[in-house]
């Protein structure tokens, strides 16, 4: 009979092998070469494809979360803009136009994750009110 610790280790090893196999077969948005280059710029050198793909997957998930939050912020801003116009429901879409994701929306979403991103001043209009 195996000790409880060995059984738990074998289960963990089996789960890790399954995850590694799934990572190899998954098409990621961020290429392995880009992940390897970016990790190399900060001093991390790894030849293990599994760890590179795991970092790529984590980065992809983070980007997806930030973009989803930025999209919600843009939609909320669009609805507020529609409400300010004081038009009928039919005319609101025509008067305001379709919603668009702006750098300000992205900056707001990044701030929620502790990343302070400011729009460079050369992208601001003369009054500093928004994007050109």
N, C-alpha and C positions, 0 to 999 in steps of 0.2 A: 504494500500500500504506500502511495506517495504522500509525502507531507503536504499540508495545505499550501505552503509557500511555493512549492514547485508547481503545483497545479495552477495557481494563479499566474505564475510566470509563464507557463506554457500557453495559457489562454491569452495573455497579453501579447506574447510573441506571435500567436496565430492572428490576432486582430491587427497587429502591426504589419504582418505580411499581406493581409487582405487589403489594408489601406494603401500600402506601397504598390500593390498590383493595380488597384483602382486609379492611383495617381498616374501610373505609366500609361494607362489607356484613356485618360481624360484629356480632352483638347482644352488647353488653357488660353486665355486672352493674352497673357503676358508671356512672351517666348522665353525659353530657358536661357538663351544666350544673353538676353537683356538682363535677366535676374542675375546671372553669373557676372556680367559686367558691373552692374550696380553694387553687388556685394563685394566685388573686387575693389571698387573705389573706396570702400570704407574699411578695407583690410581683411575681409573674410574670403578665404580661398577654400573652395570645396569642390571635389570631383564627384561627390555623391549626387546622382541625378534625383534621387528621392527627396533629399533635403532641399535641393534647388526648386523642385516642383512644389514642395510644401510651402516654401516661402512665396513662390509665384501665386499659389492658391490663396494664401493669406492676404497678399497684396490685392489680388483680384476681388476678394470679398470686401476688403476695406474700401476700395474704389466704388464698388457697387453700393455700399451703404452710404457713402458720401454723396454719390450722384442721386440716389433715391431721396435723400434728405433735401438736396438742392432742388430737385424737381418739385417736391412738396412745397418748398418755400416759394418757388416761382409761381406755382399754381395759386397759392394763397395770395401772393402779391397781385396776380392777375385778377382774381375774384374781387379783391379790395378796389382795384382800379375800375373794374366794371361797376361796382356799387357806387363809386364816387360820381360816375357819369350821370346817374339818375335817368337812365333811358329804359325803354321797355326791353323785355327779354330778347326779342328779335333783333333790335337795333344795337344791343350791347356788343355782339360779336363784330359787327361791321365797324362800329365806332372805335373800339379798342384794338381790334386786330387779334391775331393768334398770340398765345402766350409764348414767351421765349426765355430760355435760361440765360441769365447774365452773370458776369463775373462777381457782381455783388451777392447774388444768390449763392454762388459757390463759396465765396468768402464767409458768408453767414453759416453755411453748413460746415465748413472746415473749423470755424470757431467753436462749434459744438463738440469737436473732437480735440480741442486744445491746440489747433494749428492756426496761428495768426497770419493771415494773408491779406495784404493790402493791394488794391489796384494801383499800378504805377501811375504817377501824375500825368504822364504824357498820353494816357488813355481817357483822361477826364476832359470834359468840355470847359469852356472859359469860366463859367460860373461855378464849376466844381459840383454841379448837380447830378451828373451821371455820365454815362458813356456816350461817346459821339456816334 
